[in-house]
Each structure stands twice: as C-alpha cells, then as structure tokens.
Amino acid sequence: MFLLHLYTTTTMAPTTSTFLSLLIGSILLPQVFSSKAEKKNVLFIVIDDLRPTLGCYGNKIMITPNIDQLASKSIRFNNAYVQQAVCGPSRTSFLTSRRPDTTHLYDFYSYWRLAAGNFTTLPQHFKENGYFTASVGKVFHPGRASGFTDDYPFSWSVPAYHPPTEEFKMAKVCPGNDGKKHMNLVCPVDVSSMPMGTLPDIQSTEHAKMLIKEIISNKSKPFFLAVGYHKPHIPLKYPKRFLDLYPISEIKLPVNHVYPPGLPSVAWDPWDDLRRRDDVKKLNVSYPYGPIPEYFQKLIIQSYYAATSYMDEQVGHLLSALDEHDLANNTIVSFVGDHGWSLGENQEWSKFSNFEVAVRVPLMMYVPGLTTNHGPTKKHFPFKDPLKYIKASSLVYHPNDSTENAFNKQSDWHYKKKLTIQLTQKKTAELVSDDLVELVDLFPTISELAGLFVPSLCPRNSSQVDFCTEGVSLVQLIKESVELKTNEKKKSHQNWKLAAFSQYPRPSDTPQHNSDLPKLADIKIMGYSMRTVKYRYTEWVAFNRSQFGPNWNNVHAKELYFHDLSEEGENHNRANDVKYQGLVKKLSKKLHDGWRAALPQHLLL
C-alpha cells in the first residue's frame, strides 16, 4: 500500500522517475528475457475525437507525418466504426468488446462492473496473462464510468496516470485581445505561459516514454501500454505555432454545410458543449440549429487541424521511443480514434450523433513480421517534425473578435510561403482494408495477434459471462489483405461483415439542453444505426430503460443515406421517399436482425 500511495502522490513531481523505478522493480519480478519475454508487447494509442482527417486517409490539407509513417507500416482500415459517438460509452465498449446495450452505459454515470456485469477488459486479459499493463492519459473515461480508478487494479498493474494539467481543461487560460483569459473553444496558446508551463498531451508523452525506459531497464515482463491523447478534443488548445501550418485562406467549408433536407429533429445534436465556451457564447448563435457564422466555422476547422498536427507531434515522439529501445520489432501498435467529430457537415459540430462523420474513425495496426518485414536494425519510426513541412512567420490572432475581421484582415495573418504538402500527395499505407469493421473487434484481434486466448462470441444474455466478445478477430482479414497485396490481386467480393452498428440516445423528439448526453433515466428514444457498403439506415425508436433494448414497434423517425458515387455526405434523408420504400423495408429487417446476423458467417461455423 505504501508503494501505491508513493506512486500516486509523486507522479506529478520532478522526481517521478526515481519513485517509478522503485515501484516497477517492486511490483514486477525482474527476470532475464526468456521465452516469456519473447511475447510481443502492445502499444495501444487512443485519440480523443479524431475523425479520419489525416494525410494517410487522403486528406490533402492535413499534415500528420508521424501518423502517416505509422500507417505506411500498418494495415489501415478505411471503414472502421464505433458503437456510440461519445467518449465514455465508446471506450467502455471497445475495451470490454461489448456493445452499449450490453454495458448499459450511454453516458458517463455508471460503471459496467456494477451496472451490467464483471466483464473482462482488454488490458485485464493481458495482465492476467503475465503482462505489465499501464494506462497513461485518457484511456478509460475517468470518473464513475471506470469506477473512479480507471478500472485499477483489474486492468492495470499500477494506478493510471493522468497529466496534472488536465485540471485546467475548463479553466480560463485562453488569451484574448482584451488582455484577459477566457474559456474559449478556439485556443492557440504560448505553452510557456500555461499553468505549469506545459500541456496535458506533452506530459502524457513524457510519462509514457519514461515508463517504457523504466520497464526495459528492469528487464521485466512484456508490456501492454495504453496511451490516450486528448487533442483534438475541445477546447482546441494547442501550441499556437501549429496555426502556421493552416493558413485561413486554405480552409474550406464542407460542401454539405447546411441542414439536411428531411432530417428528423430527433437526429439533431445542438452541440451544447461548444455553446458553453466564451468565444461561442459571444456569437449569439440561435438555438438549437444555428448556424455558426462562416468565418468562425473556418476558425474551428483551422484549429481542429492544428490541434491534430500537434497531437501527431506527440505520437511521433512516443513511437520514436520504440526505436530508441529496440522495441519496434517486438511491439504491436494499435492506433484508433474513440469516435469522430463533425466539422460543419450538415450544419453539425462535435459528436453526439449517428452521422457518418461522428461514428467513423481511423484505425490502423502495426504488426511486426506481418504488416512489415523490415530487418531488426531498421529504424521504423524516426521522428518527423510536422512544422518542417512549411516555413511561415508568426501569426496574430484575435480570439475575441467575433466579426469577420478576425480572419478577413490580411494584416492578421502573415505567411511567407504557401502551404505545400508532399506526404499526402501519395498513398502511404502499404496495406489497406475497405471492409466494414467495428471497434468491438479490437479485443479479439489484439489478443490473437499477441498469441493470447481469443474470447469466444458472447451469448445473447452475457451478463454473467466475464470473458467473451461481441466482435470478431480481424486477424484473418489482415492476413487476407497481406496475401492480396503480395499477389497484387483485388478483392472480388465482400466476405466480411455485412454491416456495422452504432447507436445514440435522445431524451425527446426535439432538441433540448440534454440532447447531447442524456442520463439513463432521461433516455426515451434510441437511434439504432446500421452502415452497409452502400447505405446508412437509422431508426429512432422507443427505448426500454429496464430491458436496455429497443421497442421496434414504436418508431419515431427513420433516416436513409446513400454511400455510393451518386451521393456523398449524408446530405439528404431519403427514408420517406416513396420510390425507396422497398429498400427501407429490406434495411429495416436487417437492422432488426442485429449485429449477429451481419457477422462473417464463415467464421461462425
């Protein structure tokens, strides 16, 4: 108990490494690397609010050289979907491999071990199989959703580390041209002027690198290290130098930036999380639909991009630690976003919906010996500085100017060189899968890749089953992708999941101030959404809070969007069009049949 107390009270201090070394040496039995040490390590990277707006996903504006480098040595999944587009439920879902109706978590206010079942988690599985497991930053959603301990000691060998600067995430630290500090949405900062002279993600990177060094120096067990980065989660607070990468003149609004025709009001999220910020309050945007003025939309998009590049820098420093300690050839790296984020598409912002931009995420996996065949002395992840992709002078931004002058005055934005990007002009990923996959697939996939026992498929009522999965391992899919690339063949037919499933709760048919995150007692309607290769189909139905399931006989609204070449962006709901009623009926049956009926049947025989 003394050692655990020592760890908890000293992780914020300059002498952390000394105490951490003592702790790891005490908890982990030092051993010479033997057959057990040949097990692959796992680096599990989770990014908050990250949509696939990355260079490796074909975005020609984004500068993400370190993530792109990881993608070039990984398999990149182009169609990966979360089970609910909000942090707590999504993370609980993919870390337990159970869907929200099984975990009984749709908000932040319950702990699955008490509310649903004593479900084994992904890191717990590794811990129980001899791994040292550690959490840095935001992995589980902190607070009640993870038992106020980030699920320690079940999932982790040591208490989870949270950077001490997290406490300032709702503080007034954003500089304004009035000389005062504000709690803004758009918040480029001088890092040295921030509380403690740093930012949370920087602290997380430093701690994770130190932890890796200490584990290696103690020649301890193989490790499962989970690192969660906050950016680009709001507030969009990041080192202001990253603004130089994205001239405001280069920022474009999405094509479908208006309210979609035929959208049912129950589907709308009024983005209350943005409205609580000082700079957004000043805009006096009408409730619940807005829109936000176009100039400020561009500022949000610009800062989302800048915050993403800042996060890429931290990922680069973290990955370079694998090379530094000769771990790249024996470490599986999984990189995933916990859900997407709307950047003005359909006049929406934030997450809290079933739109494609909210539930589709980047997912890539680096597996030495499978996704890459580089030799043991090869440096896999040399750090790449995102800021070296453009040379620009300093930039002046007036965050409290709520007029178009904030970006129209050329005197406010000084650039010496036009933005040029080379990495994103070519596809960097060597392995790509277009198949539909879900984040509940992560648990069985990483288990199989590491040689651990793979959980079997959960029964329909799994509340008493600690160890099972509501996903499927993607290892066969990865191996098929390797084979197809090696033989330069194209996949001739879809033989994986027939659909991916997501859901989102609402307290009413019309937007109100708890529409974004209603508590369980307030949920009256659940939107069940199904993404197939060509369509997204959603039904908003009455929700049974005691049974944690839908009443398909009480339908409040329907949505149908086409995802083929004829229409992009979910910009027109076709569910009520007469000519598509046959299709609606067919998709409705598939939705009601549920995720089990959409699994790869050849894997279930």
Secondary structure, DSSP 8 states (H G I E B T S, - for coil): -HHHHHHHHHTTSTTHHHHHHHHHHHHS------TGGGS-EEEEEEETT--S-SGGGT-SS---HHHHHHHHTSEEEEEEE-SSSSHHHHHHHHHHT--HHHHT-SSSS--HHHHT-----HHHHHHTTT-EEEEEESSS--SGGGTTTTTTTTS-SS--B--GGGGGTTSS-EE-TTS-EE--SEEEE-GGGSGGGS-HHHHHHHHHHHHHHHHHHTT-S-EEEEEEE-TTSSSEEEEGGGGGGS-GGG----TT-S--TT--GGG----HHHHTSHHHHTTT--TTT----HHHHHHHHHHHHHHHHHHHHHHHHHHHHHHHTT-GGGEEEEEEESS--EESGGG-EES-S-SHHHHEEEEEEE-BTTTB---TT--------GGGG---------TT--STHHHH-GGG---SS----SGGGS---SEEEEEEEEGGGHHHHHHHHTT-----B--S--TT-SS-BSS---HHHHHHHHHHHHTT----S--S-S-EEEEEEESSSS--TTSSS--GGG--EEEEEEE-SSEEEEEEEEEETTTTEEEEEEEEEEEEEE-BTTB-SS-S--TT-GGGHHHHHHHHHHHHH-GGGGS-HHHH-
